[in-house]
Structure formats: structure tokens, C-alpha cells
Amino acid sequence: MAATSPSERPLLLVADDEPAILTMVRRVAEAEAFEVIACAGGKEAIAVANQREPDLVLVDLRMPEVGGLEVIRTIRRANPRAQVALMTGHASVDSAVEAIQLGAADYLTKPFDLARLRELLVRRRREIADAHRIAEVEQALARESEFCGMIGRSAAMQRVFDLIRRLAPHIRTALVTGETGTGKELVARALHQQGPRAARRFVTVNCSAVVESLFESELFGHMRGAFTGAVDNKVGLFESADGGTLFLDEVGELPAAVQAKLLRVLESGELLRVGALQARKVDVRVVAATNRDLAAEVEEGRFRRDLYYRLNIAQIRLPPLRERPTDVGLLATHFLEAFARQFNRRRFGLTTDGLARLERHQWPGNVRELRNVLERASLLTDGQLIGEEDLERALETPAGFDPPAPLGPPSTSLEDVERRHIAEVLAQVRGNKSEAARRLGISRRALYRRLGS
């Protein structure tokens, strides 16, 4: 929940064309620990509401130029969660009904019953304080449920945290599996941080982003003159991680030749730079990750069986977010707190319907998708509370991007679109698969797999 911090006074915006009313409301509200902005008309009140985020708005029904109902309508349109009360010396059933329909929380008649005005202010201040306490409890729960950058109170995530604690001091190789966006690199970093190599280097490589012809050089290094363009000796990633941890993300993308050499390093602790005659000893913990079913890849001949068994001595499976819906609220609180600091805003929170909407979503992109949606919602919302409407908008279209023109009829599948794009790139490079893979940002092996799918 969003709320005003105890060190801040809640903000009251009051609009009335009678100076005596403004003076009286200011005196009562300041006595109840409110900051007060007094406006002499509706136009000024709308301008202030666009600049500040008032916790309570009191507006007179009849004012020159812009009346109270129009002020309520405008403010509520811009910020549906703003709490507004109408003041009038010309009470009528019709105006009261319209004010309530526009979202006014209360209706005060003049001359004021000061006790009722104080009651309204005290009630609002207590609501703000309660929301703040709830937010603090939520944030405390999120902090208590955090482990090495991961957050989860669910039984599934607690099992993951326990497994990391037990394995980290001992393992030399580990396999982290899970869908895209579940946080596999965070698990690898946790294994590093919780183990005896924490003070040494953590080196990461995305195997799907390395050009196939350069895999061996990137991992194991090369000697000067080993191939065209090798003008100097190069230290590979294994040597860079000596004494520490090497994280191989998307390990299923490794070409067969490199898989064999990786197995040799894992078994013997020795590597041979490209073009070298003498092997070098390395002491590296290897954590590999994949979102693919490597056992199925082995059966289909796309991944070495012996390498799979060597990596799979210890496997940590990350559950998808849809399997741990109780963690969604904690993750949301954590992300929204970070976005409030990043955007220099007052604390963000979720409405009840907003949280329910998050928990209903299936999250095919997992924690990464949740984070991106909340970042867009934080940018798009004008207030402190993020509701269902904000989330629907954030789920539909990323902020700042127009939806691309359709590439085919509505029934076109993602695989068809991908194949069409690959075919277009291949046509541009006259069938050169190495160049096509480079332009697509994938390995040649990954390109062959997509062409065959």
C-alpha cells in the first residue's frame, strides 16, 4: 500500500472562493497535522492537483469559472484513487448524488459542523497511517523472504534456498534449470556468494550470444597466430574465472566440439588454448543453466550424454512464477519500492484489485515479466496506488512503444513469425548461415535448430 511516511504530513488541497472558509479549514486541518494548500478557485485547484498528490481534496460546489463538480470530475479522471469531499452552502439531493457518482467520499454542508470536518480529517489521517503500517509490514516480509537477491516465501522457493545453502560449500559443478525469466543467474550468483569462492571472480557467458566459430577461443583462449586475426595471446573465460565461478547461461547452445572440450576441462581441470601445445591447469566452479530439457536433448543427439551427467551432479530447478502465486505480492512490493527510489516518487503500492490481477496472471515471462510490468505501471500511473486499470494497461503494451504492424493473419503462430524473419535475414545474406546467425544474435547451431523446427 502507498502511504505518507510518518515524517511527512498528509496533504490537504482545499478550494473555495471565500477567503474566510479557506482560513477556517486551514486552521482546523493544520491542528490535525495536515499540510494545507489553499486555492481560491477550481482552475487553481486542478493545476495544483496535477503537480502534487494530495491525500484529501475539499472543494466548494459553486465557484467562478470552474465549479466543484467539474473539479471532482477532472481530478478523479486523472487520479481515480484520489479522495475528494464536496463543500456547499446550497445543498441539494441532486448535487449530492452527482458528487457521490463522481467519486466524492463525503459531502459537507455550510456553515460547517466543525466536529464533522475534524472527523473527516482524522479518519483520512488514520487511513493513511494504517496504509503506511501495512506497507512497512509488507516490506519487512519481503526483506525477510529475500535470499541473495531472490524473494520467495513459498515452500517451493524455500526448498531452493535450502538446497543452495547445502550445496554451495561443496559442489564444483551444478545445473540450474527453469523457464526463461525465473532467475537462474541469481541462483548461480547465490552458489558463488554462499561458497568458499565468494571473494574470487564470478564470470558469466551467454552461450546463445557467442558466434559459433569463436566459442572455443572465448572459453579457452588462444595463442597468437592460432588463426587469422589472432594477433595476440588471449586469456579465455575459464582462465579469467580461475579460483572463482564460471556461469554458462544457455549451456544447451554449445556446439558439439566445444561440449567435448568442456567435458575435458571439467574432468581433468586442464584446458588447451587454441593453437597451444601445452595444457594449463585451472580451478573453476562451473554453474550451467538452461531453459531446455537437456535429458530430451541427449536422447535426440543434440547434447552429449557424458557432459549432461557431469553437469547434472547437482541440479537446482527453479519453479515458474505461476506455481508460486503466494510470492507475487512479495515480489511486487520489492520491485515497487525499488521503482519509487529510482523515479524519485513517494512509495508505490497496490490496490486490492491490483494485487488480485497480478495473482490471476499466468506470467509466461515469470519474474522478469512481473518486474517489467510493474516498472511500466509505475511510469504510467499518476498516483501512489497501482490498481487493476494501471496493470491492464501495462500488460497490454510496453510504455513508449507502439505495437508493431501485424506480420500476418491473426492465426499466425510465433514460430511462423520467427521462421519468416529468419528466412528474410537468410535472403539478405544470400544464404550465408554464419552471417545470418551473427545478424540474428544467435549461434549457428541455434539457427539450424530453428530452421529444422
C-alpha positions in Angstrom: 0.0 0.0 0.0 1.1 3.5 -0.6 1.1 6.0 2.2 2.6 9.1 3.6 5.5 8.4 5.8 5.1 9.4 9.5 7.8 12.1 9.0 5.6 13.7 6.3 2.3 15.4 7.0 -0.7 14.3 4.9 -1.5 16.9 2.2 -4.9 18.6 2.1 -5.9 20.6 -1.0 -8.9 22.9 -0.3 -10.6 25.1 -3.0 -13.1 27.8 -2.2 -13.7 31.3 -3.4 -14.4 32.5 0.1 -11.2 33.5 2.0 -12.8 33.0 5.4 -13.6 29.4 4.6 -10.0 28.8 3.4 -8.7 30.3 6.6 -11.0 28.2 8.8 -10.3 24.9 7.1 -6.6 25.7 7.2 -6.7 26.3 10.9 -8.6 23.1 11.6 -6.5 20.9 9.3 -3.2 22.2 10.5 -4.3 21.4 14.1 -4.8 17.8 12.8 -1.3 17.7 11.5 -2.1 18.2 7.8 -0.1 20.3 5.3 -2.6 22.6 3.6 -2.7 24.1 0.1 -5.5 26.6 -0.2 -6.8 27.6 -3.7 -9.2 30.5 -4.5 -10.8 28.6 -7.4 -11.3 25.4 -9.2 -8.8 26.2 -12.0 -6.1 26.7 -9.5 -7.0 23.5 -7.6 -6.8 21.4 -10.8 -3.4 22.9 -11.6 -2.1 22.1 -8.1 -3.5 18.6 -8.2 -1.6 18.0 -11.4 1.7 19.0 -9.6 1.2 17.4 -6.2 -0.5 14.2 -5.0 -3.0 15.4 -2.3 -4.2 12.9 0.2 -7.5 14.7 0.6 -9.3 17.3 -1.6 -12.1 19.6 -0.3 -13.8 21.6 -3.0 -16.7 24.1 -2.9 -19.6 23.3 -5.1 -20.1 26.8 -6.6 -17.0 28.7 -7.7 -16.4 31.1 -10.6 -15.1 29.7 -13.9 -14.8 26.0 -12.7 -17.3 24.6 -10.2 -16.7 21.9 -7.7 -18.3 19.1 -9.6 -16.0 19.8 -12.6 -13.0 19.9 -10.2 -14.0 16.5 -8.8 -14.6 15.1 -12.3 -11.2 16.3 -13.5 -9.2 15.2 -10.5 -10.8 11.8 -10.4 -10.3 11.3 -14.1 -6.5 11.9 -13.7 -6.3 10.0 -10.4 -9.2 7.6 -9.7 -7.8 6.8 -6.3 -7.8 10.5 -5.0 -10.1 11.0 -2.0 -12.4 14.0 -2.6 -15.1 15.7 -0.5 -17.6 18.4 -1.6 -18.4 21.5 0.4 -21.6 23.6 -0.3 -23.9 26.1 1.2 -26.5 25.2 -1.4 -27.2 21.5 -0.5 -29.5 19.5 -2.7 -30.2 15.9 -3.3 -29.2 16.2 -7.0 -25.8 17.7 -6.3 -25.1 15.2 -3.5 -26.0 12.3 -5.7 -23.9 13.6 -8.6 -20.9 14.2 -6.3 -21.1 10.7 -5.0 -21.4 9.3 -8.5 -18.3 11.2 -9.5 -16.4 9.6 -6.6 -16.7 12.1 -3.8 -16.1 10.3 -0.5 -18.1 12.8 1.6 -20.4 15.8 1.4 -20.1 18.7 3.9 -22.7 21.5 4.2 -22.0 25.1 5.2 -22.0 26.5 7.8 -19.6 23.8 8.8 -20.1 21.4 11.6 -16.5 21.6 12.8 -16.7 18.3 14.6 -17.7 16.6 11.3 -14.8 18.3 9.5 -12.4 17.1 12.2 -13.9 13.6 12.0 -13.2 13.6 8.2 -9.6 14.8 8.6 -8.9 12.3 11.5 -10.4 9.4 9.5 -8.3 10.2 6.5 -5.2 10.6 8.6 -5.8 7.2 10.2 -6.3 5.6 6.8 -3.0 6.9 5.7 -1.2 5.8 8.8 -2.8 2.3 8.6 -1.7 2.1 4.9 1.8 3.1 5.9 1.9 0.4 8.6 0.7 -2.2 6.2 3.3 -1.2 3.7 6.0 -1.5 6.3 4.8 -5.0 7.3 4.8 -6.0 3.6 8.3 -4.6 3.1 9.6 -6.3 6.2 8.1 -9.6 4.9 9.8 -9.0 1.6 13.1 -8.4 3.2 12.8 -11.5 5.5 11.9 -13.6 2.5 14.9 -12.4 0.5 17.9 -14.7 -0.1 20.8 -13.5 -2.2 18.6 -11.2 -4.3 15.8 -13.8 -4.7 12.5 -13.4 -2.9 10.1 -16.2 -2.0 8.1 -17.3 1.0 6.5 -20.2 -0.8 7.5 -23.8 0.1 9.0 -24.2 -3.5 11.3 -21.3 -3.1 12.3 -22.1 0.4 13.4 -25.5 -0.8 15.5 -23.8 -3.5 17.1 -21.6 -0.9 17.8 -24.6 1.4 19.4 -26.5 -1.5 21.7 -23.6 -2.3 22.8 -23.4 1.3 23.6 -27.1 1.4 25.3 -27.3 -2.0 27.3 -24.1 -2.1 30.2 -25.1 0.3 30.9 -28.3 -1.6 29.9 -28.6 -5.3 32.3 -28.0 -8.2 29.6 -28.3 -10.9 25.9 -27.6 -10.9 23.0 -27.4 -13.3 20.3 -24.8 -12.9 17.1 -25.4 -14.8 13.9 -23.4 -15.2 11.9 -21.3 -17.6 13.1 -18.0 -19.0 12.8 -15.2 -16.5 12.8 -17.4 -13.4 16.2 -16.0 -12.1 18.7 -18.7 -13.0 21.7 -16.3 -12.9 20.6 -15.3 -9.4 20.9 -18.9 -8.3 24.4 -19.2 -9.8 25.5 -16.0 -8.0 24.0 -17.3 -4.8 26.0 -20.5 -5.1 29.1 -18.4 -5.6 28.4 -16.0 -2.7 27.5 -18.7 -0.2 30.6 -20.9 -1.0 34.3 -20.7 -0.3 35.0 -18.8 -3.6 32.9 -15.8 -2.7 35.9 -13.4 -2.7 37.0 -14.6 -6.1 35.6 -13.7 -9.6 32.2 -14.6 -10.9 32.4 -14.7 -14.7 29.3 -15.1 -16.9 28.8 -16.0 -20.5 25.6 -16.3 -22.5 26.3 -19.3 -24.8 23.4 -18.3 -27.1 25.1 -15.0 -27.9 28.5 -16.2 -28.9 29.3 -16.7 -32.6 29.9 -20.4 -33.1 33.3 -20.0 -34.6 34.5 -18.1 -31.6 33.2 -20.4 -28.9 36.5 -22.2 -28.3 38.5 -19.0 -28.2 36.1 -17.3 -25.9 36.0 -20.1 -23.4 39.6 -21.4 -23.5 41.6 -18.6 -25.0 44.0 -18.7 -28.0 47.7 -18.2 -28.9 49.0 -15.5 -31.2 48.8 -16.7 -34.8 46.4 -19.6 -34.0 44.0 -18.3 -36.7 43.6 -15.3 -38.9 43.1 -12.2 -36.7 44.7 -13.8 -33.6 47.4 -11.1 -33.3 47.9 -11.5 -29.5 47.6 -14.2 -26.9 44.1 -14.2 -25.3 43.0 -15.4 -21.9 39.7 -17.3 -22.1 36.8 -17.1 -19.7 37.9 -20.2 -17.9 41.3 -18.7 -17.0 39.6 -15.5 -16.1 37.5 -17.3 -13.6 40.4 -19.3 -12.2 39.7 -19.8 -8.4 36.2 -18.5 -8.8 33.0 -19.4 -10.6 32.1 -19.5 -14.3 28.4 -19.3 -15.2 27.5 -20.8 -18.5 24.0 -19.5 -19.3 22.0 -21.3 -22.1 24.5 -24.2 -22.0 22.3 -26.2 -24.4 23.5 -23.9 -27.2 27.1 -25.1 -27.0 28.4 -26.7 -30.3 29.3 -30.4 -30.1 33.0 -29.8 -30.5 33.0 -27.3 -27.6 30.9 -29.7 -25.5 33.7 -32.3 -25.7 36.4 -29.8 -24.7 34.3 -28.5 -21.8 33.9 -32.1 -20.6 37.7 -32.5 -20.6 38.2 -29.4 -18.6 35.5 -30.4 -16.0 37.1 -33.9 -15.6 40.8 -33.0 -15.7 40.9 -29.4 -14.6 43.1 -28.7 -17.7 42.5 -26.6 -20.8 44.3 -26.1 -24.0 44.2 -22.7 -25.6 43.5 -22.7 -29.3 46.9 -23.1 -31.0 48.7 -24.0 -27.8 50.8 -27.2 -27.3 50.8 -27.2 -23.5 47.7 -27.6 -21.3 47.1 -25.2 -18.4 45.6 -26.1 -15.0 42.5 -24.2 -13.8 40.4 -24.4 -10.7 36.9 -23.2 -11.6 33.5 -23.9 -10.3 31.1 -24.3 -13.2 27.4 -23.5 -12.9 25.4 -24.2 -16.1 21.9 -23.0 -16.8 19.3 -23.9 -19.4 15.6 -23.4 -20.0 15.6 -26.5 -22.2 15.1 -30.2 -21.3 18.7 -31.4 -21.6 17.6 -35.0 -21.0 15.5 -34.8 -24.1 18.3 -33.1 -26.0 20.6 -36.0 -25.1 18.1 -38.6 -26.4 17.8 -36.6 -29.6 21.6 -36.5 -30.0 21.9 -32.7 -29.6 23.7 -32.8 -26.3 26.5 -35.1 -25.1 25.3 -37.7 -22.6 28.6 -37.7 -20.6 28.6 -33.9 -20.3 25.0 -33.9 -19.2 25.8 -36.4 -16.4 28.8 -34.4 -15.4 26.9 -31.1 -15.1 23.9 -32.8 -13.5 25.7 -34.0 -10.4 23.7 -31.3 -8.6 20.6 -29.8 -10.2 18.5 -26.9 -8.9 15.1 -26.4 -10.6 13.5 -23.0 -10.3 9.7 -23.2 -10.3 7.8 -20.9 -12.7 6.0 -18.0 -11.1 2.6 -19.5 -11.8 3.5 -22.3 -9.4 4.1 -19.9 -6.5 1.4 -17.3 -6.7 1.8 -16.5 -2.9 5.2 -14.9 -3.8 3.7 -12.5 -6.3 2.7 -9.9 -3.7 6.1 -10.0 -2.0 7.9 -9.6 -5.3 5.6 -6.7 -6.3 6.3 -4.9 -3.0 10.1 -5.4 -3.5 10.0 -4.1 -7.1 7.7 -1.1 -6.4 9.9 0.0 -3.5 12.9 0.0 -5.9 11.0 1.9 -8.6 9.8 4.6 -6.1 13.5 5.2 -5.3 14.5 5.1 -9.0 11.8 7.5 -10.1 12.1 9.7 -7.0 8.5 9.2 -6.2 6.6 8.6 -3.0 6.2 5.0 -2.1 4.2 2.9 -4.6 1.6 0.3 -3.5 -1.0 -2.0 -4.9 -4.8 -1.7 -4.5 -6.6 -4.9 -3.6 -7.9 -5.4 -7.1 -4.4 -4.7 -8.4 -2.9 -7.4 -6.4 -5.7 -9.8 -7.4 -5.0 -9.0 -11.0 -1.3 -9.9 -10.6 -2.1 -13.1 -8.9 -4.5 -14.1 -11.7 -2.0 -13.6 -14.4 -0.1 -16.7 -15.6 3.3 -14.9 -16.1 4.7 -16.8 -19.1 7.8 -14.5 -18.7 8.0 -15.2 -15.0 9.7 -12.9 -12.5 11.3 -10.9 -15.3 7.9 -10.2 -16.9 6.4 -9.2 -13.5 9.2 -6.7 -12.9 8.8 -5.2 -16.4 5.0 -4.9 -16.0 5.4 -3.1 -12.6 8.0 -0.8 -14.0 5.7 0.2 -16.8 2.7 0.6 -14.4 4.9 2.8 -12.1 5.7 5.1 -15.0 2.1 5.2 -16.3 0.3 5.9 -13.0 -0.2 9.4 -11.7 -0.8 8.4 -8.1 0.8 6.2 -5.5 -1.5 3.2 -5.7 -1.4 1.0 -8.7 -4.7 -0.6 -9.5 -6.2 -3.1 -11.9 -6.6 -0.5 -14.7 -2.9 0.5 -14.5 -1.9 -3.1 -14.7 -4.2 -3.9 -17.6 -2.6 -1.0 -19.5 0.9 -2.1 -18.5 0.2 -5.7 -19.5 -1.2 -4.7 -22.9 1.6 -2.5 -24.3 5.1 -1.6 -23.1 5.4 2.1 -22.3 7.0 4.1 -25.1 6.4 1.5 -27.8 3.8 1.4 -30.5 2.6 -2.1 -31.3 4.2 -3.4 -34.5 2.2 -3.8 -37.6 0.8 -7.4 -37.9 3.0 -9.8 -39.8 0.2 -12.0 -40.9 -3.3 -13.1 -40.2 -4.4 -13.4 -36.6 -3.8 -17.1 -36.6 -0.1 -16.7 -37.4 1.9 -18.5 -34.7 5.1 -17.2 -33.0 7.1 -20.0 -34.6 5.8 -19.0 -38.1 6.8 -15.3 -37.5 10.2 -16.4 -36.3 10.8 -18.6 -39.3 9.7 -15.9 -41.7 12.1 -13.4 -40.0 15.0 -16.0 -40.3 14.1 -16.6 -44.0 14.2 -12.8 -44.6 17.6 -12.5 -43.0 18.9 -15.5 -44.9 17.7 -13.9 -48.2 19.5 -10.7 -47.3 22.9 -12.5 -46.8 22.4 -14.8 -49.8 22.1 -18.0 -47.7 25.2 -17.4 -45.6 24.2 -19.2 -42.4 27.1 -17.9 -40.3 26.4 -14.3 -41.2 22.6 -14.8 -40.7 23.3 -16.2 -37.2 25.5 -13.2 -36.4 22.8 -10.8 -37.5 20.2 -12.6 -35.6 22.4 -12.7 -32.5 22.3 -16.5 -32.1 24.8 -19.3 -32.6 24.8 -21.2 -35.9 23.7 -24.3 -34.1 20.7 -22.5 -32.7 19.9 -21.3 -36.2 20.0 -24.8 -37.6 17.7 -25.9 -34.8 15.2 -23.2 -35.5 15.3 -23.9 -39.3 14.6 -27.6 -38.5 11.7 -26.9 -36.1 
